[in-house]
């Protein structure tokens, strides 16, 4: 995986989700690691508009994601 870029679910060796920083290239849905606010992006991850957080989780691995069942 290219640094800072998320292309699908990514877990580290311990099974914890990868975090992506504000300004990283991204395409998809992400949740703020601080407050859980969700965004859909196509270019760069923003600063969270709710809490000013700068760390994001891919929606596919985030505990904030809604169940799709």
N, CA and C atoms as an extended XYZ file, in Angstrom:
207
Properties=species:S:1:pos:R:3:atomname:S:1:resname:S:1:resid:I:1 pbc="F F F"
N         0.846       -1.170        0.000 N   UNK     1
C         0.000        0.000        0.000 CA  UNK     1
C         0.893        1.236        0.000 C   UNK     1
N         0.581        2.191       -0.827 N   UNK     2
C         1.316        3.449       -0.900 CA  UNK     2
C         1.106        4.232        0.400 C   UNK     2
N         2.153        4.826        0.976 N   UNK     3
C         2.010        5.536        2.247 CA  UNK     3
C         0.923        6.601        2.200 C   UNK     3
N         0.038        6.594        3.196 N   UNK     4
C        -1.021        7.587        3.283 CA  UNK     4
C        -2.218        7.323        2.395 C   UNK     4
N        -2.155        6.310        1.549 N   UNK     5
C        -3.245        6.043        0.621 CA  UNK     5
C        -3.992        4.788        1.044 C   UNK     5
N        -5.298        4.839        1.042 N   UNK     6
C        -6.115        3.701        1.449 CA  UNK     6
C        -6.868        3.158        0.243 C   UNK     6
N        -6.699        1.918       -0.046 N   UNK     7
C        -7.419        1.280       -1.152 CA  UNK     7
C        -8.055        0.007       -0.623 C   UNK     7
N        -9.079        0.163        0.210 N   UNK     8
C        -9.740       -0.989        0.802 CA  UNK     8
C        -9.308       -1.179        2.240 C   UNK     8
N        -9.873       -2.187        2.871 N   UNK     9
C        -9.607       -2.439        4.284 CA  UNK     9
C        -8.142       -2.767        4.508 C   UNK     9
N        -7.570       -2.169        5.538 N   UNK    10
C        -6.173       -2.412        5.866 CA  UNK    10
C        -6.044       -2.614        7.368 C   UNK    10
N        -5.522       -3.746        7.760 N   UNK    11
C        -5.283       -4.041        9.165 CA  UNK    11
C        -3.805       -4.308        9.357 C   UNK    11
N        -3.276       -3.915       10.518 N   UNK    12
C        -1.874       -4.224       10.783 CA  UNK    12
C        -1.751       -5.653       11.298 C   UNK    12
N        -0.553       -6.056       11.667 N   UNK    13
C        -0.316       -7.441       12.090 CA  UNK    13
C        -1.135       -7.832       13.311 C   UNK    13
N        -1.462       -6.874       14.180 N   UNK    14
C        -2.232       -7.165       15.384 CA  UNK    14
C        -3.735       -7.139       15.133 C   UNK    14
N        -4.156       -6.871       13.917 N   UNK    15
C        -5.574       -6.802       13.591 CA  UNK    15
C        -6.192       -5.439       13.854 C   UNK    15
N        -5.380       -4.456       14.233 N   UNK    16
C        -5.873       -3.096       14.456 CA  UNK    16
C        -5.929       -2.360       13.121 C   UNK    16
N        -6.871       -1.436       12.968 N   UNK    17
C        -6.969       -0.710       11.694 CA  UNK    17
C        -5.795        0.244       11.490 C   UNK    17
N        -5.464        0.480       10.232 N   UNK    18
C        -4.494        1.512        9.885 CA  UNK    18
C        -5.178        2.868       10.040 C   UNK    18
N        -4.429        3.859       10.426 N   UNK    19
C        -4.937        5.216       10.519 CA  UNK    19
C        -4.301        6.046        9.424 C   UNK    19
N        -5.066        6.994        8.892 N   UNK    20
C        -4.606        7.856        7.821 CA  UNK    20
C        -4.651        9.289        8.305 C   UNK    20
N        -3.633       10.060        7.967 N   UNK    21
C        -3.507       11.427        8.456 CA  UNK    21
C        -4.149       12.431        7.523 C   UNK    21
N        -4.590       13.531        8.101 N   UNK    22
C        -5.096       14.654        7.316 CA  UNK    22
C        -4.070       15.008        6.240 C   UNK    22
N        -4.555       15.224        5.035 N   UNK    23
C        -3.675       15.562        3.921 CA  UNK    23
C        -3.245       14.366        3.097 C   UNK    23
N        -3.520       13.135        3.583 N   UNK    24
C        -3.175       11.926        2.821 CA  UNK    24
C        -4.117       11.774        1.638 C   UNK    24
N        -3.591       11.255        0.535 N   UNK    25
C        -4.444       10.949       -0.609 CA  UNK    25
C        -5.400        9.842       -0.209 C   UNK    25
N        -6.673        9.986       -0.599 N   UNK    26
C        -7.675        8.997       -0.228 CA  UNK    26
C        -8.823        9.028       -1.219 C   UNK    26
N        -9.523        7.909       -1.298 N   UNK    27
C       -10.697        7.797       -2.148 CA  UNK    27
C       -11.633        6.801       -1.489 C   UNK    27
N       -12.714        7.290       -0.885 N   UNK    28
C       -13.655        6.402       -0.225 CA  UNK    28
C       -14.251        7.033        1.016 C   UNK    28
N       -14.735        6.166        1.924 N   UNK    29
C       -15.373        6.627        3.152 CA  UNK    29
C       -14.438        6.406        4.326 C   UNK    29
N       -14.379        7.410        5.195 N   UNK    30
C       -13.491        7.387        6.367 CA  UNK    30
C       -14.219        7.940        7.569 C   UNK    30
N       -13.788        7.523        8.762 N   UNK    31
C       -14.341        8.022       10.013 CA  UNK    31
C       -13.225        8.632       10.835 C   UNK    31
N       -13.526        9.756       11.468 N   UNK    32
C       -12.563       10.411       12.340 CA  UNK    32
C       -12.249        9.480       13.507 C   UNK    32
N       -10.978        9.258       13.783 N   UNK    33
C       -10.575        8.381       14.879 CA  UNK    33
C       -10.848        9.021       16.234 C   UNK    33
N       -11.065       10.325       16.273 N   UNK    34
C       -11.321       11.030       17.533 CA  UNK    34
C       -12.803       11.006       17.904 C   UNK    34
N       -13.686       11.378       16.961 N   UNK    35
C       -15.106       11.546       17.300 CA  UNK    35
C       -16.057       10.652       16.508 C   UNK    35
N       -15.578        9.998       15.449 N   UNK    36
C       -16.424        9.110       14.664 CA  UNK    36
C       -17.149        9.774       13.514 C   UNK    36
N       -16.917       11.056       13.270 N   UNK    37
C       -17.563       11.760       12.164 CA  UNK    37
C       -17.153       11.117       10.848 C   UNK    37
N       -18.104       10.881        9.951 N   UNK    38
C       -17.823       10.227        8.682 CA  UNK    38
C       -17.722       11.201        7.525 C   UNK    38
N       -16.787       10.922        6.616 N   UNK    39
C       -16.640       11.718        5.400 CA  UNK    39
C       -16.466       10.785        4.212 C   UNK    39
N       -16.818       11.294        3.058 N   UNK    40
C       -16.575       10.615        1.796 CA  UNK    40
C       -15.654       11.521        0.999 C   UNK    40
N       -14.477       11.017        0.643 N   UNK    41
C       -13.493       11.858       -0.031 CA  UNK    41
C       -13.030       11.240       -1.335 C   UNK    41
N       -12.508       12.091       -2.220 N   UNK    42
C       -11.974       11.636       -3.501 CA  UNK    42
C       -10.536       12.069       -3.716 C   UNK    42
N       -10.034       13.005       -2.922 N   UNK    43
C        -8.677       13.509       -3.121 CA  UNK    43
C        -7.840       13.409       -1.848 C   UNK    43
N        -8.032       14.360       -0.923 N   UNK    44
C        -7.224       14.417        0.292 CA  UNK    44
C        -8.113       14.390        1.529 C   UNK    44
N        -7.653       13.703        2.573 N   UNK    45
C        -8.398       13.688        3.828 CA  UNK    45
C        -8.308       15.058        4.496 C   UNK    45
N        -9.452       15.602        4.942 N   UNK    46
C        -9.464       16.926        5.564 CA  UNK    46
C        -9.206       16.847        7.070 C   UNK    46
N        -9.118       18.006        7.695 N   UNK    47
C        -9.198       18.091        9.148 CA  UNK    47
C       -10.668       17.826        9.474 C   UNK    47
N       -10.941       17.080       10.541 N   UNK    48
C       -12.330       16.778       10.892 CA  UNK    48
C       -13.081       18.077       11.187 C   UNK    48
N       -14.217       18.311       10.509 N   UNK    49
C       -14.967       19.541       10.731 CA  UNK    49
C       -15.688       19.583       12.080 C   UNK    49
N       -15.806       18.452       12.754 N   UNK    50
C       -16.508       18.422       14.039 CA  UNK    50
C       -15.575       18.643       15.224 C   UNK    50
N       -14.425       17.969       15.242 N   UNK    51
C       -13.552       18.029       16.419 CA  UNK    51
C       -12.136       18.512       16.112 C   UNK    51
N       -11.848       18.777       14.855 N   UNK    52
C       -10.518       19.202       14.392 CA  UNK    52
C        -9.487       18.079       14.471 C   UNK    52
N        -9.960       16.827       14.565 N   UNK    53
C        -9.061       15.675       14.585 CA  UNK    53
C        -8.319       15.539       13.265 C   UNK    53
N        -7.176       14.881       13.301 N   UNK    54
C        -6.335       14.736       12.108 CA  UNK    54
C        -5.993       13.288       11.799 C   UNK    54
N        -6.753       12.364       12.377 N   UNK    55
C        -6.507       10.944       12.145 CA  UNK    55
C        -7.809       10.290       11.701 C   UNK    55
N        -7.731        9.495       10.632 N   UNK    56
C        -8.913        8.881       10.018 CA  UNK    56
C        -8.748        7.367        9.911 C   UNK    56
N        -9.885        6.649        9.958 N   UNK    57
C        -9.911        5.202        9.758 CA  UNK    57
C       -10.732        4.897        8.514 C   UNK    57
N       -10.307        3.899        7.764 N   UNK    58
C       -11.072        3.427        6.610 CA  UNK    58
C       -12.402        2.888        7.121 C   UNK    58
N       -13.496        3.229        6.468 N   UNK    59
C       -14.827        2.788        6.904 CA  UNK    59
C       -14.937        1.266        6.958 C   UNK    59
N       -14.188        0.559        6.119 N   UNK    60
C       -14.269       -0.900        6.098 CA  UNK    60
C       -13.729       -1.533        7.372 C   UNK    60
N       -12.880       -0.834        8.117 N   UNK    61
C       -12.299       -1.405        9.328 CA  UNK    61
C       -12.638       -0.613       10.584 C   UNK    61
N       -13.391        0.462       10.451 N   UNK    62
C       -13.681        1.336       11.581 CA  UNK    62
C       -14.801        0.789       12.463 C   UNK    62
N       -14.658        0.901       13.785 N   UNK    63
C       -15.758        0.502       14.671 CA  UNK    63
C       -16.930        1.482       14.597 C   UNK    63
N       -16.723        2.653       13.992 N   UNK    64
C       -17.784        3.634       13.843 CA  UNK    64
C       -18.702        3.323       12.670 C   UNK    64
N       -18.284        2.452       11.780 N   UNK    65
C       -19.073        2.132       10.582 CA  UNK    65
C       -20.369        1.438       10.956 C   UNK    65
N       -21.412        1.761       10.227 N   UNK    66
C       -22.705        1.108       10.442 CA  UNK    66
C       -22.698       -0.293        9.845 C   UNK    66
N       -23.450       -1.158       10.469 N   UNK    67
C       -23.597       -2.518        9.958 CA  UNK    67
C       -24.332       -2.458        8.628 C   UNK    67
N       -23.870       -3.223        7.663 N   UNK    68
C       -24.508       -3.240        6.341 CA  UNK    68
C       -25.399       -4.466        6.161 C   UNK    68
N       -25.755       -5.096        7.256 N   UNK    69
C       -26.594       -6.306        7.200 CA  UNK    69
C       -28.034       -5.976        6.990 C   UNK    69
